[in-house]
Amino acid sequence: MTHSTSRPLGTSRYQDEIALVTGGSSGMGLATARRLLTEGATVVITGRDKGRLDDAVADLGGGDRVLAVPGDASSLTDLDTLTRTIRERFGRLDVVFANAGVASFGPHAEITEAEFDRVVEINFKGVFFTIQKTLPLLSDGAAIVVNASWTLHRGMPGGSLYAATKAAVHNLAHTLAAELGPRRIRVNSVSPGYIETPMFHAEVSAEAQVAVVGEVVAGRIGTAEDVADAVAFLASGEASYINGQDLIIDGGLVAAIPGKLL
């Protein structure tokens, strides 16, 4: 389905469109699924934990307009099951938010091969093949948004592995924007800064959470809804002339220094 560049007053941006959100059981994925659902889309969410997916479906309350498909984004077998399910149920996709990912922080010298493989498989391989496998389902004029990270724009100690995988998917968005241009499929990425999610709380100590607020010009940690707003914009017809770009959603973390630090 081709996104309209204008919409009549009172209509929803995603009416009658089918959207896929990987890693949709919590955090930014769940918030984005909710936003797209609110704007009229039918939403497919994925995740590795069926219990959390079931909770997400109940939380979204979208009835028949929400479909949860358990699966690991790094497993091609699971991705085949996902695409087959979408094809049989809906026949197409109009939006893909390739969001599934994991965090990994620690000194470069201490990263093991096993940890390297785990993070690359989920954060890069998962995004790469999610797009490849769903591409035959995408309507001409569809939109893909990839979840990258502010860490690809600014070096952070202990973030070498994580940031490298996010830089990889950021570059993938650039390349695919060019490659999929003939089908008018737009591909963009978002780079969230510090965002209040279960993953953030799991990876960042309480003391560090307080400290990082001081680095953000906006004076607060971002919310999952901040990211959902940006994804909903980029995937809509209102962003029809935005392609191959990265939108940094970080309250000024990368671009500006808070005055109190000077």
C-alpha positions as CSV (number, residue, x, y, z in Angstrom):
1,M,0.0,0.0,0.0
2,T,1.3,3.4,-0.9
3,H,1.3,5.9,2.0
4,S,-0.7,9.0,1.1
5,T,1.2,12.3,1.5
6,S,-1.9,13.9,2.9
7,R,-4.9,12.6,4.9
8,P,-8.4,13.9,5.4
9,L,-9.2,15.5,8.7
10,G,-10.3,12.9,11.3
11,T,-8.6,9.9,9.6
12,S,-5.7,7.8,10.9
13,R,-2.4,7.7,9.3
14,Y,-2.3,3.9,9.3
15,Q,-5.9,3.0,8.6
16,D,-6.0,-0.5,6.9
17,E,-2.3,-0.9,7.0
18,I,-0.4,-3.9,8.3
19,A,2.7,-3.2,10.5
20,L,5.3,-5.6,11.9
21,V,7.2,-4.6,15.1
22,T,9.9,-7.0,16.1
23,G,10.8,-7.1,19.8
24,G,7.3,-5.8,20.4
25,S,6.6,-7.2,23.9
26,S,8.1,-4.4,25.9
27,G,9.9,-1.0,25.8
28,M,10.2,0.9,22.5
29,G,8.7,-2.0,20.5
30,L,5.6,-2.2,22.7
31,A,5.1,1.6,22.7
32,T,5.5,1.7,18.9
33,A,3.0,-1.1,18.5
34,R,0.5,0.8,20.6
35,R,1.0,4.0,18.7
36,L,0.5,2.4,15.3
37,L,-2.5,0.5,16.6
38,T,-4.0,3.8,17.9
39,E,-3.5,5.3,14.5
40,G,-5.5,2.5,12.7
41,A,-2.9,-0.1,11.9
42,T,-3.2,-3.9,12.4
43,V,0.0,-4.8,14.2
44,V,2.1,-8.0,14.3
45,I,4.5,-8.2,17.3
46,T,7.2,-10.7,17.9
47,G,9.4,-11.7,20.8
48,R,11.2,-14.7,22.2
49,D,9.1,-15.0,25.4
50,K,5.6,-16.2,24.7
51,G,4.4,-15.2,28.2
52,R,5.6,-11.6,27.7
53,L,4.0,-11.5,24.3
54,D,0.7,-12.7,25.7
55,D,0.9,-9.9,28.3
56,A,1.7,-7.4,25.6
57,V,-1.3,-8.4,23.6
58,A,-3.5,-8.0,26.7
59,D,-2.0,-4.7,27.4
60,L,-2.5,-3.4,23.8
61,G,-6.2,-4.5,23.8
62,G,-6.4,-4.4,20.1
63,G,-8.5,-7.5,19.6
64,D,-8.2,-8.9,16.1
65,R,-5.9,-6.0,15.1
66,V,-3.0,-7.5,17.1
67,L,-1.2,-10.7,16.3
68,A,1.6,-12.0,18.4
69,V,4.1,-14.4,16.8
70,P,6.7,-15.9,19.1
71,G,10.2,-16.2,17.7
72,D,13.8,-15.3,17.8
73,A,14.8,-12.5,15.3
74,S,18.2,-14.1,14.8
75,S,16.7,-17.5,13.7
76,L,16.0,-17.8,10.0
77,T,13.6,-20.7,10.8
78,D,11.6,-18.5,13.1
79,L,11.6,-15.7,10.5
80,D,10.3,-18.1,7.9
81,T,7.5,-19.0,10.3
82,L,6.8,-15.3,10.9
83,T,6.6,-14.4,7.2
84,R,4.4,-17.4,6.4
85,T,2.0,-16.5,9.2
86,I,1.7,-12.9,8.0
87,R,1.2,-14.0,4.4
88,E,-1.5,-16.5,5.3
89,R,-3.3,-14.0,7.7
90,F,-2.9,-10.7,5.9
91,G,-1.2,-11.2,2.6
92,R,1.1,-8.2,2.9
93,L,3.0,-5.7,5.0
94,D,3.1,-1.9,4.8
95,V,5.4,-1.1,7.7
96,V,8.3,-2.9,9.3
97,F,9.9,-1.6,12.5
98,A,13.1,-3.8,12.9
99,N,13.5,-3.2,16.6
100,A,14.5,-6.4,18.3
101,G,17.9,-6.1,19.9
102,V,20.0,-6.7,23.0
103,A,22.4,-4.6,25.0
104,S,26.0,-5.5,25.8
105,F,28.5,-3.3,27.6
106,G,31.9,-4.0,28.9
107,P,35.6,-3.4,28.2
108,H,36.7,-4.3,24.7
109,A,39.4,-6.6,26.1
110,E,36.9,-8.7,28.0
111,I,34.5,-9.5,25.2
112,T,34.4,-13.2,24.5
113,E,33.7,-14.8,21.2
114,A,30.5,-16.2,22.5
115,E,29.3,-12.7,23.6
116,F,30.4,-11.3,20.2
117,D,28.4,-14.0,18.3
118,R,25.3,-13.5,20.5
119,V,25.1,-9.7,20.1
120,V,26.0,-9.7,16.4
121,E,23.4,-12.4,15.7
122,I,20.6,-10.6,17.3
123,N,21.4,-6.9,16.6
124,F,22.8,-7.2,13.1
125,K,21.9,-10.6,11.6
126,G,18.4,-10.4,13.1
127,V,17.7,-7.0,11.5
128,F,19.4,-8.0,8.2
129,F,17.3,-11.1,7.7
130,T,14.1,-9.7,9.2
131,I,14.1,-7.2,6.3
132,Q,15.2,-9.8,3.7
133,K,12.5,-12.3,4.7
134,T,9.7,-9.8,4.9
135,L,10.6,-7.9,1.7
136,P,8.4,-10.1,-0.6
137,L,5.5,-9.1,1.6
138,L,6.1,-5.4,1.5
139,S,3.8,-3.3,-0.6
140,D,5.4,-0.9,-3.1
141,G,5.6,2.4,-1.3
142,A,6.0,0.7,2.1
143,A,8.3,1.9,4.9
144,I,11.0,0.3,7.0
145,V,12.4,1.8,10.2
146,V,15.5,0.3,11.8
147,N,16.3,0.8,15.5
148,A,19.9,1.9,15.8
149,S,21.5,3.9,18.7
150,W,23.0,7.2,19.7
151,T,26.2,5.2,20.4
152,L,27.0,5.0,16.7
153,H,27.4,8.8,16.7
154,R,29.5,9.3,19.9
155,G,32.0,7.0,21.4
156,M,31.2,5.5,24.8
157,P,33.6,3.5,26.9
158,G,32.5,-0.1,27.2
159,G,30.2,0.1,24.1
160,S,32.4,-1.2,21.4
161,L,30.5,-4.3,20.5
162,Y,27.0,-2.8,20.9
163,A,27.8,0.3,19.0
164,A,29.4,-1.6,16.2
165,T,26.2,-3.6,15.6
166,K,24.1,-0.5,15.7
167,A,26.5,1.2,13.2
168,A,26.0,-1.8,11.0
169,V,22.2,-1.6,10.9
170,H,22.4,2.2,10.4
171,N,24.6,1.6,7.3
172,L,22.2,-1.1,6.2
173,A,19.4,1.4,6.2
174,H,21.4,3.7,3.9
175,T,22.2,0.9,1.5
176,L,18.7,-0.5,1.4
177,A,17.2,3.0,0.8
178,A,19.1,3.0,-2.4
179,E,18.4,-0.6,-3.3
180,L,14.7,-0.5,-2.7
181,G,14.2,2.9,-4.3
182,P,12.7,1.5,-7.5
183,R,9.8,0.1,-5.4
184,R,9.4,3.4,-3.5
185,I,10.2,1.6,-0.2
186,R,11.7,4.0,2.2
187,V,14.3,2.9,4.7
188,N,15.3,5.0,7.7
189,S,16.7,4.5,11.1
190,V,16.2,6.0,14.6
191,S,19.0,6.4,17.1
192,P,17.5,6.6,20.6
193,G,19.5,8.1,23.4
194,Y,19.0,7.2,27.1
195,I,15.4,5.8,27.0
196,E,13.4,4.6,30.0
197,T,12.9,0.9,29.2
198,P,13.4,-2.4,31.1
199,M,16.6,-2.9,29.2
200,F,17.9,0.5,30.4
201,H,17.2,-0.3,34.0
202,A,18.8,-3.8,33.6
203,E,22.0,-2.4,32.1
204,V,22.5,0.9,33.9
205,S,22.9,1.2,37.7
206,A,20.6,3.5,39.7
207,E,23.5,5.8,40.4
208,A,24.5,6.0,36.7
209,Q,20.9,6.6,35.7
210,V,20.9,9.8,37.9
211,A,24.3,10.8,36.5
212,V,23.4,10.5,32.8
213,V,20.5,12.9,33.1
214,G,23.1,15.6,33.6
215,E,24.5,14.8,30.1
216,V,21.2,15.5,28.4
217,V,20.2,19.0,27.5
218,A,16.5,18.2,27.8
219,G,17.2,17.4,31.4
220,R,15.4,14.1,31.4
221,I,15.7,10.5,30.3
222,G,13.6,9.8,27.2
223,T,10.5,7.6,27.1
224,A,9.5,4.7,24.9
225,E,6.7,6.9,23.6
226,D,9.3,9.5,22.4
227,V,10.7,6.8,20.2
228,A,7.3,5.6,19.1
229,D,6.3,9.1,18.0
230,A,9.4,9.3,15.8
231,V,8.9,5.8,14.3
232,A,5.2,6.6,13.5
233,F,6.3,9.8,11.7
234,L,9.1,8.2,9.7
235,A,6.9,5.3,8.6
236,S,4.0,7.6,7.5
237,G,3.2,9.5,4.4
238,E,4.2,12.7,6.2
239,A,7.8,11.6,5.8
240,S,7.4,10.6,2.2
241,Y,10.5,12.6,1.1
242,I,12.7,11.3,4.0
243,N,14.8,8.3,3.0
244,G,18.1,6.8,4.1
245,Q,18.2,9.1,7.1
246,D,18.9,8.6,10.8
247,L,16.8,10.5,13.3
248,I,18.5,10.9,16.7
249,I,16.1,10.9,19.6
250,D,18.2,11.8,22.5
251,G,17.2,15.1,24.0
252,G,20.4,16.7,22.7
253,L,22.8,14.2,24.1
254,V,24.9,13.9,21.0
255,A,24.6,17.4,19.6
256,A,24.8,19.7,22.6
257,I,26.5,20.2,25.9
258,P,24.3,21.1,28.9
259,G,25.3,24.6,30.2
260,K,25.8,23.4,33.7
261,L,28.7,21.2,32.5
262,L,30.6,24.3,31.3
